[in-house]
Amino acid sequence: MAKFLIIGAGVIGSVYGGLLAKAGNDITFLAKGKRLAELQKNGLTLKWLNKDAEDGIKQFRLIDNLPKNEIFDFILVTVRKENLGSVYPALKSNSSSNIVFMVNNPDGSSEYTKYLDKEKIILGFPGAGGEIKNGKVNCHVVSGLIQPTTIGEIHHLKSARLSKLKELLQSAGFPTEINSNMDLWLINHLAMVCPLANAIYADGGNNYTVSKNKVVLRKTAGALKEAFRFLKQTNRKINPPKFNFFIYCPTGLLAFLLKFIYNTKWAKTVICMHALNAKQEMKLLNAGFLDLTNHQNKRLPVFKELASFNQ
């Protein structure tokens, strides 16, 4: 059992806080505005999209400001990139030692270390998705074969605190892996998630309509290949190695496989819902990845074309 603070009670924060609470951990949510009012009035309900079941989570505490003197074993930061600036002052004034950033962020540790002690920072990425609808969190924990919760130290080494966090997350039901280079992992993830989300905007519909749109599927395949080839050409390792598939798979075959991927509940939960509910975040992520290419004088025409549909 451990004492967790979850900063942000959106989908990711709610799923992780809810299941960690269900597993017997001491959970506090830091929430604001409408979401704080919802949780105060109705509590937390996780509705599982992959099965006909709900979990009503009752054992948690709500706060709207982070006390300076309260120590947590782990602080999970689950806000979107555009909201990170608002949490740094409170994190800096608190004395807790383990701050886990579970955020889509192309800048990774280089941003966090501008504001916080390097030794406090753990990099991570969630393996869950969904949306909040009528006060309930419609959600899904992703299979470990596809997207495990991934965590790592800035200095690329394993540590006792990573092992402890992995144990706690797995006990709560999250398949979890430790990665030795999370900054690189986050850039690779960006190369994948941007084209997949941009396909939703280019199609103008949802994941199911994308699955029938041959033009968008082929462009998505092309954008994925461009992004990972760029990483390879600029001497960045493909991390995890399975992403080499995007480089070597022929464009036509990749488009054919994407047709079946988009035609799934998984794509609805993990790709479509996030894309439609986080357009501002996706703009920042596309810009962040394209910044990398501009510094290297590279051009990604198909990637840029798809990104232009998020206006």
C-alpha positions in Angstrom: 0.0 0.0 0.0 1.2 3.5 -0.8 0.0 7.1 -0.6 -0.7 8.6 -4.0 -1.6 12.1 -5.2 -3.2 12.2 -8.6 -3.0 15.6 -10.2 -5.7 15.8 -12.8 -9.0 13.8 -12.5 -9.7 13.5 -16.2 -9.8 10.0 -17.9 -6.2 9.0 -17.1 -6.1 10.4 -13.6 -9.5 8.8 -12.8 -8.6 5.4 -14.1 -5.2 5.2 -12.4 -6.5 6.7 -9.2 -9.6 4.6 -9.2 -7.9 1.3 -9.7 -5.1 2.1 -7.3 -7.7 3.0 -4.7 -9.6 -0.3 -5.4 -6.3 -2.1 -4.8 -6.1 -0.6 -1.3 -3.8 2.4 -1.8 -4.4 5.8 -0.2 -5.6 8.1 -3.0 -6.0 11.8 -3.1 -7.2 13.6 -6.3 -6.2 17.2 -6.9 -9.0 18.5 -9.2 -10.5 21.8 -10.2 -13.7 23.3 -11.5 -16.4 21.2 -13.1 -14.6 17.9 -12.5 -14.1 18.6 -8.8 -17.8 19.4 -8.5 -18.7 16.2 -10.3 -16.6 14.0 -8.0 -17.9 15.8 -4.9 -21.5 15.2 -5.9 -21.4 11.8 -7.6 -18.2 10.1 -6.6 -16.1 8.2 -9.1 -17.5 5.6 -11.4 -15.4 3.7 -13.9 -17.5 2.1 -16.7 -15.5 -0.5 -18.6 -15.9 -0.4 -22.4 -14.5 -3.8 -23.0 -17.0 -5.5 -20.6 -20.4 -4.9 -19.2 -19.3 -3.7 -15.8 -18.8 -0.7 -13.6 -16.7 0.1 -10.6 -17.9 2.6 -8.0 -14.8 4.0 -6.2 -15.5 5.4 -2.8 -12.2 5.4 -0.9 -10.5 8.6 -2.0 -10.0 12.2 -0.9 -10.5 15.4 -2.9 -8.4 18.6 -2.7 -8.2 21.7 -4.9 -4.7 22.8 -3.8 -1.5 20.9 -3.0 -0.5 21.3 0.7 3.2 22.2 1.0 3.9 20.0 3.9 2.0 16.8 3.0 4.3 14.0 1.8 3.1 11.5 -0.8 4.9 8.3 -1.8 4.1 9.0 -5.5 2.6 12.0 -7.2 1.1 11.1 -10.6 0.8 14.1 -13.0 -1.9 13.3 -15.5 -2.8 16.7 -17.0 -2.5 17.5 -20.7 0.6 19.2 -22.0 -1.0 22.6 -22.3 -1.9 22.6 -18.6 1.6 21.6 -17.3 2.6 25.2 -16.5 -0.1 25.5 -13.9 1.1 22.6 -11.8 4.9 23.4 -11.6 4.7 26.0 -8.8 2.7 23.6 -6.4 5.0 20.7 -7.2 8.1 22.8 -6.6 6.8 23.9 -3.1 5.9 20.3 -2.1 8.6 18.0 -0.5 7.4 14.7 -2.0 10.3 12.9 -3.6 8.7 10.9 -6.5 6.8 12.9 -9.2 5.6 10.7 -12.1 4.8 12.7 -15.3 2.3 10.6 -17.3 2.0 13.2 -20.1 2.3 13.3 -23.9 5.3 15.7 -24.1 7.8 15.8 -26.9 10.1 17.9 -24.6 10.2 15.2 -21.9 12.7 15.6 -19.1 14.2 18.7 -20.6 11.1 20.7 -19.7 10.5 19.2 -16.3 14.1 19.8 -15.1 13.6 23.6 -15.7 11.2 23.7 -12.8 11.9 20.7 -10.6 14.8 18.8 -8.9 16.0 16.2 -11.5 16.1 13.5 -8.8 12.4 13.8 -8.1 11.3 13.2 -11.7 10.1 9.9 -13.1 8.9 9.7 -16.7 5.9 7.6 -17.6 3.1 7.0 -20.1 -0.3 5.6 -19.4 -1.8 2.4 -20.9 -5.5 3.4 -20.7 -8.0 5.6 -22.6 -11.6 6.7 -22.8 -13.8 9.7 -22.2 -15.9 11.2 -19.4 -19.6 11.2 -20.3 -22.5 12.2 -18.0 -20.1 12.1 -15.0 -18.9 8.5 -15.6 -15.5 7.6 -16.9 -16.0 5.3 -19.9 -12.6 3.6 -20.1 -10.4 0.8 -21.1 -7.0 -0.5 -19.8 -4.9 -1.4 -22.8 -3.4 -4.9 -23.2 0.3 -5.1 -22.2 1.0 -6.5 -25.7 -0.1 -3.3 -27.3 0.5 -0.4 -24.8 1.7 -1.3 -21.3 2.0 1.5 -18.7 5.7 2.5 -19.3 7.9 4.2 -16.7 11.6 5.1 -16.5 14.3 7.2 -14.8 15.9 10.2 -16.5 19.3 8.7 -16.0 18.4 5.5 -17.9 18.9 3.2 -14.9 16.6 1.0 -13.0 15.9 1.9 -9.4 14.2 0.7 -6.3 11.5 3.3 -6.6 10.7 2.2 -10.2 10.4 -1.4 -9.1 8.1 -0.4 -6.3 5.9 1.7 -8.6 5.8 -1.1 -11.1 4.7 -3.5 -8.4 1.9 -1.1 -7.2 0.6 -0.5 -10.7 0.6 -4.1 -11.7 -1.2 -5.0 -8.4 -3.9 -2.5 -9.4 -4.4 -4.1 -12.9 -2.0 -2.1 -15.1 0.4 -4.1 -17.2 3.7 -2.2 -16.6 7.1 -2.1 -18.2 10.3 -0.2 -17.2 12.1 1.4 -20.1 15.8 2.4 -20.0 15.3 5.6 -22.2 12.0 7.2 -21.7 12.9 10.5 -23.4 13.6 8.5 -26.6 10.5 6.3 -26.0 8.3 9.4 -25.8 9.6 10.8 -29.1 8.9 7.4 -30.7 5.4 7.3 -29.3 4.9 10.8 -30.7 5.9 9.5 -34.2 3.1 6.9 -33.9 0.3 8.8 -32.1 0.3 12.0 -34.2 -0.5 10.3 -37.6 -3.0 8.0 -35.9 -4.9 10.9 -34.4 -4.5 13.1 -37.4 -6.3 10.5 -39.5 -9.4 11.2 -37.5 -9.2 14.9 -38.3 -8.4 14.2 -42.0 -11.4 11.9 -42.3 -13.8 14.3 -40.5 -15.5 11.4 -38.7 -14.5 8.8 -36.3 -12.3 5.6 -36.2 -15.0 3.6 -38.0 -15.3 6.0 -40.9 -11.5 6.2 -41.1 -11.4 2.4 -41.5 -13.4 2.8 -44.8 -11.4 5.8 -46.1 -8.8 4.3 -48.4 -7.2 7.7 -49.1 -6.7 8.6 -45.4 -5.5 5.1 -44.5 -2.8 5.3 -47.2 -1.7 8.8 -46.1 -1.6 7.6 -42.4 0.6 4.7 -43.4 2.8 7.1 -45.3 3.0 9.5 -42.4 4.0 6.7 -40.0 6.7 5.6 -42.3 8.0 9.1 -42.8 8.1 9.8 -39.0 10.0 6.6 -38.1 12.4 6.8 -41.1 13.2 10.3 -39.9 14.0 9.0 -36.4 16.2 6.3 -37.9 18.0 8.7 -40.3 18.8 11.1 -37.5 20.5 8.3 -35.5 17.7 8.0 -32.9 17.0 4.4 -31.9 13.6 3.0 -32.5 12.3 2.4 -29.0 10.6 0.0 -28.5 12.2 -2.0 -31.3 8.8 -3.3 -32.5 8.2 0.1 -34.0 10.7 -0.8 -36.7 7.6 -2.5 -38.3 6.4 0.9 -39.5 9.7 1.4 -41.4 9.9 -1.9 -43.1 6.2 -2.8 -43.7 5.2 -1.8 -47.3 2.8 1.2 -47.4 0.0 -0.8 -49.0 0.1 -3.6 -46.5 0.3 -1.1 -43.6 -2.7 0.8 -44.9 -4.6 -2.6 -45.2 -3.7 -3.4 -41.5 -4.7 0.0 -40.3 -8.2 -0.6 -41.9 -8.7 -3.4 -39.4 -7.1 -1.5 -36.4 -9.4 1.5 -36.8 -12.5 -0.8 -37.0 -12.2 -1.8 -33.4 -13.4 -0.6 -29.9 -9.8 -0.3 -29.0 -9.3 2.4 -31.7 -12.5 4.1 -30.5 -11.2 4.3 -26.9 -7.5 4.9 -27.3 -7.3 6.8 -30.6 -10.6 8.4 -31.5 -11.9 9.6 -28.1 -8.5 11.2 -27.3 -8.2 12.8 -30.7 -11.6 14.4 -30.5 -11.3 15.5 -26.9 -7.7 16.8 -27.0 -7.3 18.7 -30.2 -5.3 21.5 -28.6 -2.9 18.9 -27.1 -2.5 17.2 -30.5 -1.7 20.5 -32.1 1.1 21.0 -29.6 2.4 17.4 -30.1 2.4 17.8 -33.9 4.3 21.0 -33.6 6.7 19.4 -31.2 7.5 16.6 -33.5 7.8 18.9 -36.5 10.2 21.1 -34.5 12.6 18.1 -34.4 12.5 17.8 -38.1 13.0 21.5 -38.8 16.2 21.4 -36.7 17.5 18.6 -38.8 16.4 20.2 -42.1 14.1 17.2 -42.9 10.8 17.3 -44.7 7.8 15.1 -43.9 5.2 16.1 -46.5 2.6 13.5 -45.8 3.0 13.9 -42.0 2.6 17.7 -42.4 -0.4 17.3 -44.7 -2.3 15.1 -42.1 -1.3 17.4 -39.3 -2.8 20.4 -41.2 -6.3 18.9 -40.7 -6.2 19.7 -37.0 -7.3 23.4 -37.3 
